[in-house]
């Protein structure tokens, strides 16, 4: 009886946790000035949001198969989301999308392999 109630509260906590991180990701996409910071906000905060929702599903669902799938999905998302955001940012930099003028530094400018400095 008490374990079911505890699992419900824990599942609600992770649901709210994930939802708040999705909200933070949305706010970052709207508020940040350039593509690179927006991709960063979307990637990092959305990854934690997916983790929260996935942990909620893991705790709440009774099926072993569904719980296993939710954990596998969290692991897959943690592996692929940062790589995808890095590749999107790298492609944008290669195509010449400029940083916002307030950026503190541009580490890739020194390499000489990108179109943004031509």
KOLDONU-204851 format. One record per residue: x, y, z of N, C-alpha, C in turn; residue in three letters. Coordinates in nm, 3 decimals. Example, Ala and Ser with C-alpha at 12.3 -4.5 7.8 and 13.67 -1.06 7.14 Angstrom:
BEGIN
     n_x     n_y     n_z    ca_x    ca_y    ca_z     c_x     c_y     c_z  aa
   1.319  -0.569   0.780   1.230  -0.450   0.780   1.320  -0.330   0.780 ala
   1.285  -0.225   0.708   1.367  -0.106   0.714   1.290   0.003   0.787 ser
% end
This chain:
BEGIN
     n_x     n_y     n_z    ca_x    ca_y    ca_z     c_x     c_y     c_z  aa
   0.082  -0.119   0.000   0.000   0.000   0.000   0.087   0.126   0.000 unk
   0.183   0.131   0.094   0.266   0.250   0.104   0.364   0.261  -0.012 unk
   0.410   0.147  -0.063   0.503   0.150  -0.176   0.434   0.200  -0.303 unk
   0.308   0.167  -0.321   0.233   0.215  -0.437   0.215   0.366  -0.428 unk
   0.185   0.413  -0.308   0.169   0.557  -0.288   0.302   0.629  -0.308 unk
   0.410   0.572  -0.257   0.543   0.631  -0.275   0.582   0.634  -0.422 unk
   0.553   0.527  -0.493   0.584   0.523  -0.636   0.504   0.628  -0.711 unk
   0.381   0.650  -0.671   0.300   0.755  -0.735   0.357   0.893  -0.711 unk
   0.398   0.921  -0.589   0.457   1.052  -0.558   0.590   1.071  -0.631 unk
   0.669   0.966  -0.633   0.798   0.974  -0.703   0.779   0.993  -0.853 unk
   0.681   0.923  -0.908   0.650   0.941  -1.050   0.602   1.081  -1.080 unk
   0.519   1.138  -0.994   0.474   1.276  -1.012   0.589   1.374  -1.002 unk
   0.682   1.348  -0.909   0.799   1.435  -0.897   0.880   1.436  -1.027 unk
   0.907   1.317  -1.082   0.986   1.312  -1.205   0.910   1.370  -1.324 unk
   0.778   1.358  -1.324   0.698   1.418  -1.430   0.708   1.570  -1.425 unk
   0.697   1.627  -1.306   0.710   1.772  -1.290   0.853   1.816  -1.321 unk
   0.951   1.739  -1.277   1.092   1.768  -1.305   1.117   1.774  -1.456 unk
   1.070   1.674  -1.528   1.089   1.671  -1.673   1.015   1.783  -1.742 unk
   0.895   1.812  -1.697   0.816   1.919  -1.757   0.881   2.055  -1.736 unk
   0.937   2.077  -1.620   1.007   2.204  -1.594   1.129   2.219  -1.683 unk
   1.201   2.111  -1.706   1.316   2.121  -1.794   1.274   2.142  -1.939 unk
   1.161   2.087  -1.980   1.109   2.118  -2.114   1.071   2.265  -2.123 unk
   1.013   2.320  -2.017   0.980   2.462  -2.015   1.107   2.547  -2.023 unk
   1.210   2.508  -1.951   1.337   2.580  -1.957   1.397   2.573  -2.098 unk
   1.385   2.460  -2.163   1.434   2.447  -2.300   1.358   2.541  -2.394 unk
   1.226   2.548  -2.377   1.146   2.638  -2.461   1.184   2.783  -2.437 unk
   1.202   2.820  -2.312   1.242   2.957  -2.282   1.381   2.989  -2.338 unk
   1.471   2.893  -2.333   1.604   2.914  -2.389   1.600   2.933  -2.539 unk
   1.515   2.858  -2.607   1.503   2.873  -2.752   1.449   3.012  -2.787 unk
   1.356   3.061  -2.708   1.297   3.192  -2.737   1.390   3.306  -2.697 unk
   1.459   3.294  -2.585   1.534   3.406  -2.528   1.677   3.421  -2.577 unk
   1.745   3.312  -2.612   1.886   3.324  -2.648   1.903   3.388  -2.785 unk
   2.015   3.459  -2.807   2.027   3.544  -2.925   2.065   3.475  -3.056 unk
   2.141   3.368  -3.054   2.185   3.310  -3.180   2.161   3.160  -3.184 unk
   2.186   3.103  -3.299   2.157   2.961  -3.322   2.234   2.871  -3.226 unk
   2.357   2.903  -3.199   2.443   2.815  -3.120   2.396   2.805  -2.975 unk
   2.359   2.917  -2.915   2.311   2.911  -2.777   2.171   2.850  -2.771 unk
   2.092   2.869  -2.875   1.959   2.807  -2.878   1.968   2.656  -2.889 unk
   2.058   2.608  -2.973   2.078   2.463  -2.986   2.129   2.406  -2.855 unk
   2.218   2.478  -2.790   2.271   2.433  -2.661   2.158   2.422  -2.557 unk
   2.074   2.524  -2.550   1.964   2.522  -2.453   1.866   2.409  -2.483 unk
   1.835   2.393  -2.609   1.739   2.289  -2.646   1.795   2.150  -2.617 unk
   1.921   2.131  -2.644   1.981   1.999  -2.626   1.994   1.962  -2.478 unk
   2.053   2.049  -2.401   2.081   2.015  -2.261   1.953   2.004  -2.179 unk
   1.867   2.105  -2.188   1.747   2.104  -2.105   1.648   1.997  -2.152 unk
   1.636   1.979  -2.282   1.543   1.876  -2.331   1.591   1.736  -2.295 unk
   1.721   1.715  -2.291   1.773   1.584  -2.250   1.735   1.554  -2.106 unk
   1.746   1.653  -2.019   1.704   1.631  -1.880   1.553   1.617  -1.869 unk
   1.479   1.687  -1.956   1.335   1.671  -1.957   1.292   1.531  -1.998 unk
   1.357   1.479  -2.100   1.328   1.342  -2.144   1.364   1.242  -2.034 unk
   1.473   1.268  -1.964   1.512   1.179  -1.855   1.406   1.180  -1.744 unk
   1.354   1.296  -1.710   1.250   1.304  -1.607   1.123   1.232  -1.647 unk
   1.078   1.255  -1.769   0.956   1.189  -1.817   0.978   1.038  -1.829 unk
   1.096   0.998  -1.875   1.126   0.855  -1.887   1.133   0.787  -1.752 unk
   1.192   0.854  -1.653   1.195   0.796  -1.518   1.055   0.787  -1.459 unk
   0.971   0.886  -1.490   0.831   0.878  -1.447   0.765   0.755  -1.508 unk
   0.786   0.733  -1.637   0.726   0.616  -1.702   0.782   0.487  -1.643 unk
   0.912   0.486  -1.613   0.973   0.368  -1.553   0.910   0.334  -1.419 unk
   0.883   0.436  -1.339   0.829   0.413  -1.205   0.680   0.379  -1.209 unk
   0.604   0.450  -1.291   0.459   0.436  -1.292   0.412   0.310  -1.362 unk
   0.474   0.273  -1.474   0.426   0.161  -1.553   0.451   0.028  -1.482 unk
   0.354  -0.060  -1.490   0.363  -0.190  -1.423   0.435  -0.294  -1.507 unk
   0.436  -0.274  -1.637   0.492  -0.373  -1.727   0.646  -0.367  -1.726 unk
   0.708  -0.482  -1.717   0.854  -0.488  -1.721   0.906  -0.447  -1.858 unk
   0.837  -0.485  -1.964   0.879  -0.449  -2.099   0.873  -0.298  -2.120 unk
   0.766  -0.234  -2.072   0.752  -0.090  -2.089   0.857  -0.015  -2.006 unk
   0.883  -0.064  -1.886   0.985  -0.001  -1.802   1.123  -0.014  -1.864 unk
   1.152  -0.130  -1.920   1.280  -0.150  -1.986   1.294  -0.060  -2.108 unk
   1.187  -0.046  -2.184   1.189   0.043  -2.301   1.213   0.187  -2.261 unk
   1.152   0.229  -2.152   1.173   0.368  -2.110   1.317   0.392  -2.068 unk
   1.379   0.296  -2.000   1.520   0.312  -1.964   1.611   0.309  -2.087 unk
   1.579   0.222  -2.181   1.658   0.219  -2.306   1.642   0.348  -2.385 unk
   1.522   0.404  -2.384   1.500   0.530  -2.453   1.579   0.643  -2.389 unk
   1.583   0.646  -2.256   1.662   0.749  -2.187   1.810   0.735  -2.225 unk
   1.861   0.613  -2.223   2.001   0.592  -2.260   2.029   0.630  -2.404 unk
   1.940   0.593  -2.495   1.956   0.629  -2.636   1.955   0.780  -2.654 unk
   1.863   0.847  -2.585   1.853   0.992  -2.599   1.976   1.061  -2.541 unk
   2.028   1.011  -2.429   2.149   1.069  -2.369   2.270   1.052  -2.460 unk
   2.272   0.947  -2.539   2.383   0.926  -2.632   2.369   1.007  -2.760 unk
   2.249   1.024  -2.811   2.232   1.084  -2.942   2.204   1.234  -2.941 unk
   2.137   1.286  -2.841   2.101   1.429  -2.841   2.224   1.521  -2.839 unk
   2.324   1.498  -2.753   2.441   1.586  -2.758   2.518   1.577  -2.890 unk
   2.526   1.458  -2.947   2.596   1.442  -3.075   2.520   1.514  -3.185 unk
   2.389   1.501  -3.185   2.309   1.568  -3.288   2.319   1.720  -3.275 unk
   2.313   1.773  -3.155   2.323   1.918  -3.139   2.462   1.967  -3.178 unk
   2.564   1.889  -3.149   2.699   1.927  -3.191   2.710   1.930  -3.343 unk
   2.653   1.830  -3.408   2.661   1.825  -3.554   2.581   1.938  -3.619 unk
   2.467   1.974  -3.562   2.389   2.086  -3.615   2.467   2.216  -3.600 unk
   2.527   2.237  -3.484   2.606   2.358  -3.463   2.729   2.361  -3.553 unk
   2.794   2.249  -3.569   2.912   2.243  -3.656   2.875   2.271  -3.801 unk
   2.762   2.215  -3.847   2.718   2.241  -3.984   2.681   2.388  -4.003 unk
   2.617   2.448  -3.904   2.582   2.589  -3.914   2.708   2.675  -3.919 unk
   2.807   2.641  -3.840   2.932   2.718  -3.842   3.003   2.700  -3.976 unk
   3.001   2.581  -4.029   3.064   2.555  -4.159   2.995   2.633  -4.270 unk
   2.863   2.647  -4.261   2.788   2.722  -4.362   2.799   2.872  -4.346 unk
   2.858   2.917  -4.237   2.881   3.060  -4.219   2.780   3.133  -4.133 unk
   2.702   3.063  -4.054   2.610   3.131  -3.962   2.694   3.199  -3.855 unk
   2.676   3.330  -3.843   2.762   3.409  -3.755   2.720   3.398  -3.609 unk
   2.819   3.413  -3.523   2.793   3.422  -3.380   2.735   3.560  -3.351 unk
   2.669   3.573  -3.240   2.620   3.704  -3.199   2.743   3.790  -3.163 unk
   2.740   3.920  -3.191   2.859   4.003  -3.164   2.903   4.005  -3.018 unk
   2.814   3.974  -2.925   2.850   3.973  -2.783   2.926   3.847  -2.741 unk
   2.948   3.753  -2.833   3.017   3.629  -2.797   3.158   3.659  -2.747 unk
   3.198   3.588  -2.644   3.327   3.614  -2.582   3.443   3.565  -2.667 unk
   3.430   3.449  -2.730   3.541   3.396  -2.809   3.489   3.300  -2.915 unk
   3.572   3.281  -3.015   3.540   3.191  -3.126   3.659   3.098  -3.145 unk
   3.656   2.982  -3.085   3.769   2.891  -3.088   3.792   2.829  -3.226 unk
   3.689   2.815  -3.305   3.703   2.751  -3.436   3.758   2.845  -3.542 unk
   3.759   2.973  -3.514   3.807   3.070  -3.613   3.955   3.051  -3.644 unk
   4.031   3.005  -3.547   4.175   2.987  -3.563   4.211   2.872  -3.657 unk
   4.121   2.777  -3.674   4.156   2.657  -3.750   4.168   2.682  -3.899 unk
   4.092   2.777  -3.954   4.103   2.809  -4.095   4.031   2.716  -4.190 unk
   3.948   2.626  -4.141   3.880   2.528  -4.224   3.733   2.560  -4.249 unk
   3.687   2.677  -4.208   3.545   2.703  -4.213   3.513   2.823  -4.300 unk
   3.391   2.825  -4.354   3.347   2.929  -4.446   3.315   3.060  -4.374 unk
   3.294   3.058  -4.245   3.250   3.177  -4.174   3.358   3.284  -4.168 unk
   3.483   3.248  -4.188   3.589   3.348  -4.180   3.631   3.398  -4.318 unk
   3.570   3.349  -4.423   3.606   3.394  -4.558   3.525   3.512  -4.598 unk
% end
